[in-house]
Amino acid sequence: MYALAYPLLAAVNILDSLLLIYMCIIIAVAIFSWVNPDPLNPLVRILRNVTEPVLEKLRPYVPLIGGLDLTPVVLIVAIVFVRNGILKVISTFAASLIH
């Protein structure tokens, strides 16, 4: 079972790290939306290009509250659920295959 456990643990760790990085990017984009930076700035364009496709798919389902777009918050909550719920279960399962 070692042949399945270690690659599974590696995949969980990689996915966990990528989700953490994506969550940080979402937070950065949300902060950028408050200060209204130059939209031609390459960093701003890259960060928005990375996050907008996912946020655009969620926006029809998340209502505006007081004119505030809470879509980034919903996406962050979903990422936290995946990281702390689903990935932890898979990681525990893979660790049980090793012992």
N, C-alpha and C positions, 0 to 999 in steps of 0.2 A: 503494500500500500504506500510505501515511500515514494514510488514513481508518480503517484497522483497527489500526494500531500504537499510535497515541496513546491511543485509548479503552481498548485492552487494557492498556497500561502504567498508565493511571489506575485501572482496575479492580483490577489487581494491587496497586498501592500502597494503595488504600483497603482491600482485603481484608487485606493485610499489617498495616495499622494496627489494624484491628478485631480481628484475631487476637491481636496484641500486648496490646491492652487487655483482651481476654477472658482471656488468660493471667495478667495481673496480678490480675484479679478472682478467678480460681481460687486464686492464691497467697494473696490476702487472706482468702478463705473458709477455706482450710486453716489459716491462722494463727488466725483467729477460732475455729476448732474446738478449738484447744489452750487458749485462754483462757476459753472458754465465756461469751461476752458475753450481755447481755440479749436474748432472742429477740424482744422487742417493739420493740427499737430499729429505727427505719425503715431505717437504712443496712444493718443486718444482714439484715433481711427482703428488701430489694431485691437485695443481693448473692446471697443464697441462692436467691431466685426466679429469678435469671438463670442460676445454675450447676446447680441441682438437676435440672432436666429432662435435661440431658446426662449428668450423673453417674449418675442413676438408671438410664439405659439401659445404661451401662457396668458397673455394679456386679455384675450376674449373671455377667459374664465375668472379673472380676478377683477372685481369692481374697484373703481376709484373711490377712495374714502376721503372726503374733504379735499378733493383735487389732488390727492397724493397717490402715486402709482406704487402699490405694494407688491408688484410682481417680483422684484428682486428679493424681498423678504420671503415670499412663498417659495421661491427657488432655493434660497438658502436653507429654509426649513426642510425642504425635500432632500437636499444634499446631506444635511445633518442626519436625517432619518436613514438614508442609505448607508452613510458612513458608520453610524452608531448602532444601527439595527441589522440591516441585511449583511453588510460586510463583516460585522462581528460574529454573526451566526456562522457564516461560511468559514471564517478564520478558526473559530472554535471547532467546527467539524473537521477541518484539515489538521488541526493540532491533535485531535483525538485519533486520527489515522496514524500519526507518528508514534504515539505512546501505546 
